Amino acid sequence: MILRCVLLLLALSTAACERVEVDSNNKSTDPEASPGSSPLAGTQPGLVQRMAAARQSLAFQGVRRVELVAFEGTQERRLVLRERVSADGEGGFAIEALEVIEPPLSGSERDVFLSLQSLRQGMHWRYRDFTIHDAGLFAQNYRLIDTGATTTVAGIGGLLQLTVERQDLSGTSYNLAVDPSTGLVLASREATQEGQLVCDMSFESLQWSFDEGAVPWHQPRNNESALPTTGSLEPWVGFADRAPRTLPAGYQLLERASLMHPQDSGLWTKSTYSDGVEALFFLHGGPIQNGNGIRSGVPEIQADLVEVALAAPWTVATGNLHGQRVMALGKVSEPDLLRLLSSAME
């Protein structure tokens, strides 16, 4: 669930927060989309399409090692774990945390962490792991470079070693090991432009045939319902929904949905945007009523103030603007995220 995932994304660190005054009357124009298509240097025809479809269309199960890094200021927080991932080839998936390698945890801490991971698997499957969410946007915004080298992962040889980066060199970049016949990514290393590791994933074993009946398949727990991508959402959620007019360069709307707030059971709208790989979320909880405004400690966040939390490369902005509850999060800069929120209030 996205509202819970805001907290889960920050679980590796005590995120640095600051209160920021938002000028919600400041108008800005939409950024132009990056022109042209990405060079797919040396890659096989149809590879991008196979990569985009692989996790939804292939049945597989494997154990993989995952390393995640976040920052509290300049202090590094590192999490290393082993997990089993399963896919049924029809959109079903499961991610089971098996072992915490780092940091050292007591027996009870480890048990609690591993059980909580089951609540996070939807977020991890869709947005932590490298995924091409939209092949067209990917071609518009990214370069996919075949290094010409091959490698072996989980005993599978002949994997293409690819580099994926934004054409404008913003955001993070990826070094991938991809099975050319299926498009499945068997290893991925995500790093900032400065070379700082964000996430490193590598399969240790992989099988195409397994006992699907023994898999605890992921079951959504957020009462999320898909909504139309055009028109007003008021008939579904009971309030006049807001939408950003200004997005970071290259991002476009992918989908809209309603979901339930975990504390007051109120409906929120969730709009998901993407540049082809990364996801950006805008959530709107409608007008503040009966003191249900977003709180962060004491006192309650006041009107036209937002709280910004940084867990690099993620930025999260939460606040009450013009009497409305809003939230946004993504791997974008703080100014871009604040411009997005401000434009939704125009």
C-alpha positions, -999 to +999 in steps of 0.1 A: +000+000+000+015+033-010+006+052+022+023+025+042+051+022+017+061+058+024+072+046+059+086+014+046+108+032+021+123+052+050+128+021+072+165+019+064+172+053+079+157+079+102+150+102+072+161+138+074+130+160+074+124+197+069+094+220+067+091+239+035+069+269+027+051+262-006+040+290-028+009+274-043+002+304-065+035+301-083+027+290-119+051+270-140+048+255-173+050+218-182+084+206-192+090+194-227+093+157-232+128+145-242+129+144-280+138+115-302+142+078-293+169+061-273+198+045-291+196+007-285+233+002-294+240-033-305+209-048-289+188-075-304+154-067-321+125-069-297+147-070-266+131-040-249+096-056-254+108-089-240+123-072-210+091-052-204+069-084-206+092-109-189+081-108-153+044-109-162+046-136-189+072-160-175+068-186-148+099-189-127+112-192-091+146-183-078+166-172-047+184-139-050+206-117-029+196-081-025+216-052-011+199-018-004+216+014+006+200+046+020+214+076+037+207+097+069+226+128+059+261+114+052+256+083+073+251+051+052+224+026+062+228-008+045+205-038+043+215-071+028+190-100+026+183-132+007+148-137-007+129-162-029+109-147-058+082-166-077+061-156-107+033-177-123+035-162-158+000-146-155+008-116-133+009-134-100+040-131-078+055-137-044+086-124-027+095-143+005+123-129+027+145-158+038+174-144+056+189-110+069+226-110+062+233-074+073+229-057+097+232-081+126+198-086+143+186-105+173+164-135+168+132-115+177+142-085+155+149-108+126+116-126+129+097-093+130+116-079+100+111-110+079+073-111+087+070-074+078+086-080+044+055-098+033+036-065+035+062-048+013+064-074-015+040-055-038+061-023-036+093-043-040+080-062-071+067-032-089+090-004-079+122-016-062+133-041-088+143-028-123+113-029-145+104-013-178+069+000-170+062+014-205+083+005-236+074+037-254+084+060-226+115+039-221+125+045-257+118+082-254+137+088-222+164+062-219+195+048-235+200+010-235+236+002-243+249-033-250+284-034-237+293-063-259+302-085-229+283-115-216+282-130-181+269-159-161+244-156-132+228-185-113+245-209-136+229-194-167+255-182-193+254-159-223+236-131-204+239-097-220+256-070-200+236-039-205+237-003-192+205+017-188+206+055-182+184+085-188+192+104-220+195+136-200+218+118-175+195+126-145+184+101-119+201+067-113+216+043-138+215+005-140+240-022-150+220-053-160+225-090-168+197-100-191+187-133-206+184-124-243+159-151-251+134-143-224+143-107-214+144-116-178+168-095-157+189-118-135+211-092-120+208-054-116+230-028-100+215+006-095+237+036-087+235+074-085+253+096-111+281+099-085+285+061-084+269+055-050+251+021-048+214+022-044+204-014-049+222-045-060+202-077-069+215-110-082+199-144-086+217-172-069+195-199-083+167-200-109+142-226-121+115-225-147+095-254-132+084-255-096+055-264-073+031-234-077+007-248-052+033-244-024+038-207-031+022-181-008+012-158-037+009-121-029-026-109-020-033-071-021-042-057+013-048-021+004-083-023-011-069-006-042-093-002-071-084+009-107-100+041-119-103+058-153-072+077-165-093+106-178-121+126-164-132+135-129-129+108-102-155+125-079-182+098-086-158+071-073-142+089-043-168+115-032-146+146-036-132+167-065-098+152-072-067+172-079-040+163-104-005+178-111-002+201-141+036+201-140+056+169-141+093+162-141+107+159-177+098+127-194+071+115-170+035+107-181+004+093-164+002+055-164-027+048-141-051+061-115-066+042-086-084+047-052-071+032-020-080+032+017-061+052+043-048+027+069-058+048+099-091+067+091-104+044+064-109+074+041-105+071+003-075+086-014-068+089-051-034+076-063-020+087-097+011+068-109+034+085-134+065+070-151+093+079-174+094+043-186+114+029-156+109+050-125+076+056-109+063+088-094+032+090-072+007+117-064-019+110-037-048+131-028-069+125+003-096+152-004-105+181+019-095+182+055-126+174+076-131+168+113-094+172+121-083+145+097-054+165+083-020+149+079+000+150+111+037+146+117+042+148+155+029+179+172+017+203+161-004+192+130+011+203+097-006+236+089-021+247+057+003+254+028+032+237+046+046+204+036+071+181+052+099+167+030+117+135+039+148+124+020+159+088+018+181+091-013+173+086-041+137+088-029+120+121-019+087+122-001+066+153+004+035+152+026+012+181+037-020+200+039-023+225+010-053+248+005-073+226+029-065+194+010-045+164+021-017+156-004+014+134-008+040+128-035+070+106-037+095+095-063+131+094-073+131+130-083+146+162-068+129+181-040+122+211-062+106+189-089+084+172-062+073+206-047+065+220-082+044+190-088+024+195-055+021+232-061+007+227-097-019+203-083-033+231-062-036+257-090 
